[in-house]
Structure formats: C-alpha cells, structure tokens
Amino acid sequence: MKLVFDLDGTIIFKGEPLSEGIASAIAELQHKGFDVIFASARPVRDMIPVLDEQFHNGTLIGGNGSMVYREGKLVSETSFQPESVNALQELIETYQATYLIDSEWDYAYTGPDDHPILNNLDPYRLASHVPVGELPTIVKVLILTASHMEELTERVENLDVVIHRHHKEDLIDINPKGIHKWSALQQIGVKEGEYIAFGNDANDITMFEHAAHAIQIGDLDSLTPFSDETIALGEDQEEHIINKLRNLEHMTV
C-alpha cells in the first residue's frame, strides 16, 4: 500500500519542519513496506528543508503536481503553454499583481518584503531569485496581492489553467492545464484505490477522490465530502496523527 502525504497543515504546521515524532512514525511504516510519497503545493526546492533527510531521495511531488522528483532527480515537469503565460502576464500588469512564480527550481518574486510566504521561500538558498523573463519554464504561479483580487480571480478562472483559491491567506494558486496531485500520481504509475491519502486543503481533492482511504486534517468544508475520516486540529493534533500512522498497518481498505 502507498501513503501520500500533503505537507503544510497536514503533517507540518506553521512552516516548521516535520516533527521527529511524525517523521519516525512515517519511517517505521516505510520500513514495514509502505511506499511513501509526499505531495505538496510547495515546489520541491521548498519541500526539502521541512522534510527529514531520510525522505529526500524518496518520491516528492511539488507545485501541486507540476514536478516530480525521485532519488533526487527530476522525472516529470509540466509547464504553462506560452499562450497561458502571456495571458497571465497581461492580467498581472492590469491588476498590478505581485507574485511568486516558480520554474522547476529557480523563482521570481515581486511580493512585499514582509510577506509571510518568505518564511518558507528557499530557506537553504538552493535556487536563484531572478526576473520572471529569465525563468526557463513556468510551472506554478502564486498571486500574492492585487488591486482587485476578486476580479482578477474571475479573469484567471476563464483561462485554460487550474486554479486554487486559498481564502485564509488570500492567495491565488495557479497551475498548468490538467495539473493536480492526482495527475502527478498517475504519471508515476499510481493507480486508483492503491493508496491512503492525508491532506487538508482544496488542492487535495483530486488526490482524495481516487484514494482507497482519505484522511482529512482539519475541517475545510470543501474537502470534507471527499474524506473518509477527519483528525481535528488542536493541541493534541500531532498525537492523533501519530496514533493514526501507527495503526495504518492494521487498516483494511
């Protein structure tokens, strides 16, 4: 059985690295034969700093499915088509939007100097911060601020792209057409119903839809209909997650 874990808000919290307790519980399952996959909205560049070193050469799905790494090497990347890039750039100019735009490794950033996302952005200085025109490809666009965010969102929704709105942070997360976590799992040969998924956000819906069992962390209303069970957030959330992990080997799905 395969295990697929989202990161932020699912097994890591407040941008802190994966805790020793959760890392140990996942590693124990791995030693017992479970195939562990991490699937995040973060690019792989920003997944590595929060994952224990023992997981760095495993399967890492980044950018909501736009990139896949195995054994430290890029095995799959999907970027925006030129017409989508042009349309997004036009909207960014029209609405004076600031952004974090990712290539497979490097990035372009025009957001505020004190934006919270900077706490998670390339903390190990693994990549280069360059103007957007110098990125060889574009695999993910995150809109941070805009003159009229709601209107911009409506315009982006009319493009041939995949969009997720993060209302708590007031961000627009944009991926190339057809790219999401389930599409990335399919690219690496994962079949429907052969994995257990852990997630917390709307970008986990496609991953939940095709899982044998889906475990939601928290209470996001849009994700709940696709969940088989929920672990509430609170002071003892880590303990509950660890207990669930320790009991997975006995689960029948």
Secondary structure as UniProt FT lines:
FT   STRAND          2..5
FT   TURN            9..11
FT   TURN            14..15
FT   HELIX           20..31
FT   TURN            32..33
FT   STRAND          35..39
FT   HELIX           44..47
FT   HELIX           48..50
FT   HELIX           53..55
FT   TURN            56..57
FT   STRAND          59..62
FT   HELIX           63..65
FT   STRAND          67..70
FT   TURN            71..72
FT   STRAND          73..77
FT   HELIX           82..94
FT   TURN            95..96
FT   STRAND          98..102
FT   STRAND          107..109
FT   TURN            113..114
FT   HELIX           116..119
FT   TURN            123..124
FT   HELIX           132..134
FT   STRAND          140..145
FT   TURN            147..148
FT   HELIX           149..157
FT   STRAND          161..166
FT   TURN            167..170
FT   STRAND          171..176
FT   TURN            177..178
FT   HELIX           181..187
FT   TURN            188..189
FT   TURN            192..193
FT   STRAND          195..199
FT   HELIX           202..204
FT   HELIX           205..209
FT   STRAND          213..217
FT   TURN            221..223
FT   HELIX           224..226
FT   STRAND          229..231
FT   TURN            235..236
FT   HELIX           237..247
FT   HELIX           248..250
//
